């Protein structure tokens, strides 16, 4: 009921004819390097999270950035008008 080996080979042959073996080889290499980069980033993320857990024992996060002083305070104003 599933795809047989012959059907899979025919599909692969058609793809090779459409794109060419050189382009398929390049795409495979690009895909492999992308997967390798992703795995390295995941391993690096685990190392970073372990070191940040040591720095902040409570488990919270520190987010650095600027505070926008011109934020819209219309919600606060509506509360002031209701009193």
Backbone bond lengths (Angstrom), bond angles and torsions (degrees), N, CA, C in turn:
res aa  C-N    CA-C-N  psi(-1)  N-CA   C-N-CA  omega(-1)  CA-C   N-CA-C  phi
1 X - - - 1.442 - - 1.530 112.05 -
2 X 1.338 117.23 -26.54 1.463 120.75 -178.97 1.519 110.95 -85.06
3 X 1.298 115.36 -166.85 1.457 121.74 179.09 1.521 108.41 -80.77
4 X 1.305 116.10 127.36 1.462 119.68 179.47 1.523 109.67 -84.24
5 X 1.315 116.29 168.60 1.462 121.57 -179.66 1.524 111.38 -63.67
6 X 1.327 116.90 -34.46 1.469 120.21 -179.38 1.527 110.88 -68.63
7 X 1.322 117.11 -41.07 1.463 119.80 177.83 1.524 110.90 -64.01
8 X 1.323 116.57 -39.49 1.460 121.10 178.49 1.526 110.93 -65.02
9 X 1.327 117.61 -41.49 1.461 121.08 178.34 1.530 111.73 -64.52
10 X 1.312 117.11 -38.92 1.471 120.77 178.53 1.528 110.05 -64.58
11 X 1.321 117.38 -43.21 1.460 120.93 179.10 1.523 110.17 -63.29
12 X 1.343 117.19 -43.92 1.459 120.35 178.71 1.530 111.59 -63.33
13 X 1.312 117.77 -37.87 1.459 121.72 177.64 1.526 110.88 -64.18
14 X 1.312 117.12 -42.60 1.469 121.04 179.56 1.531 110.06 -65.24
15 X 1.327 117.04 -41.78 1.468 120.20 178.62 1.523 110.19 -63.46
16 X 1.341 117.31 -41.83 1.468 121.17 179.06 1.526 110.58 -63.71
17 X 1.314 117.50 -37.82 1.463 120.05 178.53 1.524 111.71 -69.71
18 X 1.319 116.98 -37.52 1.462 120.24 -178.52 1.527 111.97 -70.51
19 X 1.312 117.83 -46.98 1.459 121.18 -173.48 1.519 113.44 -96.18
20 X 1.289 118.74 -25.09 1.454 121.39 -176.71 1.518 110.59 87.89
21 X 1.310 116.15 148.73 1.459 120.09 -174.67 1.528 112.05 -70.04
22 X 1.335 117.94 -32.61 1.458 120.15 -179.08 1.528 110.92 -66.19
23 X 1.325 115.97 -44.39 1.462 119.26 179.61 1.526 110.63 -67.42
24 X 1.328 118.01 -38.34 1.468 120.57 177.18 1.523 110.90 -64.22
25 X 1.323 116.88 -39.21 1.463 120.84 178.76 1.529 110.13 -64.45
26 X 1.325 116.93 -41.99 1.469 120.84 177.98 1.527 111.19 -64.71
27 X 1.329 116.53 -42.15 1.461 120.17 179.26 1.522 110.73 -65.06
28 X 1.324 117.56 -38.27 1.459 121.25 177.39 1.514 111.84 -65.13
29 X 1.316 116.65 -40.63 1.465 120.81 177.30 1.521 111.88 -65.20
30 X 1.328 116.27 -41.29 1.464 120.52 178.10 1.527 110.73 -64.92
31 X 1.322 116.30 -41.08 1.460 120.21 178.81 1.525 110.81 -65.03
32 X 1.325 116.66 -41.41 1.463 120.85 178.49 1.516 112.32 -63.49
33 X 1.327 117.17 -42.09 1.462 119.95 179.43 1.528 111.02 -69.35
34 X 1.322 116.93 -33.37 1.463 119.88 177.32 1.530 110.84 -66.62
35 X 1.328 116.85 -41.19 1.462 120.71 178.41 1.526 110.20 -65.89
36 X 1.338 116.74 -41.33 1.459 120.67 179.01 1.524 110.58 -63.51
37 X 1.310 117.33 -42.45 1.463 121.70 178.45 1.525 110.80 -63.94
38 X 1.326 116.98 -40.22 1.454 121.27 179.04 1.522 110.79 -64.18
39 X 1.333 116.77 -43.37 1.466 120.32 179.16 1.526 111.09 -64.00
40 X 1.334 117.02 -41.38 1.466 120.34 178.06 1.523 110.74 -63.80
41 X 1.321 117.48 -38.41 1.460 120.84 178.31 1.523 110.68 -66.83
42 X 1.326 117.08 -38.47 1.464 119.95 178.31 1.520 110.72 -66.28
43 X 1.324 118.00 -40.67 1.458 120.93 177.24 1.519 110.23 -65.91
44 X 1.320 117.11 -39.91 1.462 121.88 177.43 1.519 111.29 -65.28
45 X 1.317 117.62 -36.10 1.459 121.40 177.87 1.514 111.42 -66.40
46 X 1.323 117.49 -36.72 1.459 120.56 177.53 1.519 110.12 -66.74
47 X 1.324 117.29 -40.31 1.457 120.86 179.08 1.521 110.68 -66.20
48 X 1.344 117.52 -40.97 1.451 121.57 179.63 1.523 111.03 -65.45
49 X 1.326 117.31 -41.06 1.458 119.47 -178.69 1.518 110.96 -68.27
50 X 1.324 118.07 -33.09 1.462 120.77 178.05 1.521 110.14 -68.91
51 X 1.325 118.16 -40.14 1.459 120.29 179.95 1.522 111.08 -72.27
52 X 1.326 118.94 -34.68 1.460 120.09 178.54 1.515 111.13 -72.21
53 X 1.322 118.23 -28.36 1.457 120.89 176.68 1.521 109.87 -67.52
54 X 1.325 117.61 -32.70 1.458 121.12 177.26 1.522 110.90 -70.55
55 X 1.322 117.16 -34.40 1.451 121.02 -178.31 1.526 111.58 -74.43
56 X 1.312 118.59 -34.23 1.450 123.26 -176.80 1.527 108.30 -122.20
57 X 1.333 118.79 91.38 1.456 120.83 -172.60 1.524 114.00 -68.07
58 X 1.323 119.46 -20.66 1.462 120.94 -179.65 1.517 112.43 -77.17
59 X 1.308 118.43 -14.99 1.459 121.95 177.07 1.513 113.87 89.86
60 X 1.319 119.73 3.15 1.450 121.79 179.00 1.511 111.43 -81.40
61 X 1.337 115.67 170.01 1.455 120.47 178.63 1.509 109.19 -112.60
62 X 1.305 115.92 146.90 1.454 122.16 174.45 1.516 106.93 -109.23
63 X 1.320 116.37 122.02 1.462 121.88 -179.99 1.514 107.48 -110.99
64 X 1.320 115.35 118.75 1.453 120.15 179.89 1.513 109.61 -96.79
65 X 1.313 116.29 144.63 1.455 120.23 177.59 1.510 110.09 169.15
66 X 1.316 115.66 -179.35 1.450 121.23 -179.61 1.519 110.00 -93.58
67 X 1.319 115.35 148.90 1.456 121.16 176.41 1.511 107.47 -97.11
68 X 1.328 116.42 128.96 1.453 121.35 179.34 1.522 108.70 -82.89
69 X 1.339 116.89 109.78 1.461 120.77 -177.21 1.527 111.30 -76.98
70 X 1.309 118.67 -15.27 1.455 121.87 -179.55 1.516 111.70 -96.15
71 X 1.301 117.55 31.07 1.462 121.03 -178.44 1.524 110.12 -68.36
72 X 1.305 116.02 151.24 1.452 122.80 179.99 1.529 108.94 -71.51
73 X 1.316 116.38 120.52 1.467 120.75 -179.48 1.520 110.68 -113.74
74 X 1.334 117.62 29.73 1.463 120.68 -177.71 1.516 111.39 -64.11
75 X 1.305 117.95 -29.45 1.451 121.12 178.60 1.526 109.76 -66.15
76 X 1.334 116.89 -41.25 1.443 121.32 178.41 1.535 111.00 -67.30
77 X 1.323 116.20 -37.82 1.468 120.19 179.63 1.520 111.09 -65.36
78 X 1.321 117.74 -37.59 1.454 120.56 179.79 1.521 110.44 -66.37
79 X 1.306 118.17 -31.70 1.451 120.87 176.81 1.515 111.07 -70.99
80 X 1.352 116.78 -34.82 1.459 120.58 178.40 1.519 111.27 -68.73
81 X 1.331 118.31 -35.33 1.465 122.23 -178.71 1.516 112.02 -70.85
82 X 1.322 117.92 -26.48 1.450 120.51 -175.62 1.520 112.49 -76.12
83 X 1.332 119.68 -14.07 1.462 120.91 -178.01 1.487 114.65 -91.42
